[in-house]
Amino acid sequence: DIVMTQSPDSLAVSLGERATINCKSSQSVLYSSNNKNSLAWYQHKPGQPPKLLIYWASTRESGVPDRFSGSGSETDFTLTISSLQAEDVAVYYCQQYDSTPHTFGQGTKVEIK
Amino acid sequence: QVHLVQSGAEVKKPGASVKVSCKASGYTFTDYYIYWVRQAPGQGLEWMGWINPNSDVTYYAQGYQGRVTMTRDTSISTAYMELSRLRSDDTAVYYCARRITEPGTPVGYWGQGTLVTVSS
């Protein structure tokens, strides 16, 4: 199984400041059919299902604010929230969907400083 | 629009089984796999497996093999996840989900979640 490791486990950022979450996979998640990285980012708030933010490592899902961006390739990926808003308080997960099981990172809790 | 509506909360005793349903609407049920993910209290998301509603083929994550059964009823566009020999650490919210588009894309449509509580 591919192991996904996120860092940090939690972070506190001031409103309007940048938040950066890292995700490392134990092996490449490059999808050979389109040469894209099969890496997604989800936002999860209590009492709600997870929300897809980013897929193919850097493609923003429809309706997701442009303050959310994804980058990286092969085994190292980053989710950046350029200007943290109060509604962004949540746990964020990376997931590889290249090979089954589609493993998740352990999650990063984002709070307001 | 795509909708996945799950069955309600369950309370079960250790050793019992639970069956959670996931009714799909807004698309052709047999065109997309249904995935199951769970989250135990205070824990992260855990991927359980999938069922192909068209072929009835399933894939279960290693930690669930022998205890989980995923089925479907195409006549009512509903998928099911049954977990047997329940333990207290199976207490979790269980989600069904569907890919956003074609094979190779991640899940992006989710059910509302079903809380399963295992307690004596």
Contacts between the chains, C-beta under 8 A, distances in Angstrom:
chain1	res1	chain2	res2	distance
A	1	B	62	7.5
A	31	B	104	5.9
A	33	B	104	6.2
A	34	B	104	7.2
A	38	B	104	7.1
A	38	B	106	7.6
A	40	B	106	4.0
A	42	B	45	7.5
A	44	B	39	8.0
A	44	B	45	7.1
A	49	B	95	5.6
A	49	B	97	7.7
A	49	B	110	3.5
A	49	B	111	6.7
A	49	B	112	6.4
A	49	B	113	5.7
A	50	B	37	7.8
A	50	B	45	6.6
A	50	B	95	7.6
A	50	B	110	6.3
A	52	B	100	6.8
A	52	B	106	6.3
A	52	B	107	7.2
A	52	B	108	4.0
A	55	B	100	7.2
A	55	B	105	6.4
A	55	B	106	4.9
A	55	B	108	7.6
A	61	B	100	7.4
A	61	B	108	6.4
A	91	B	44	7.8
A	93	B	44	6.7
A	93	B	45	5.5
A	95	B	45	7.6
A	95	B	47	7.7
A	95	B	106	6.5
A	97	B	104	7.8
A	97	B	105	7.5
A	97	B	106	4.6
A	97	B	107	7.8
A	100	B	50	7.7
A	100	B	59	5.6
A	100	B	61	7.9
A	101	B	47	5.0
A	101	B	49	7.5
A	101	B	61	4.4
A	101	B	62	7.5
A	102	B	35	7.5
A	102	B	47	5.0
A	102	B	106	7.7
A	103	B	47	6.2
A	104	B	44	6.0
A	104	B	45	4.5
A	104	B	46	7.1
A	104	B	47	6.4
A	105	B	44	7.5
A	106	B	44	5.0
A	107	B	44	4.4
A	107	B	45	7.3
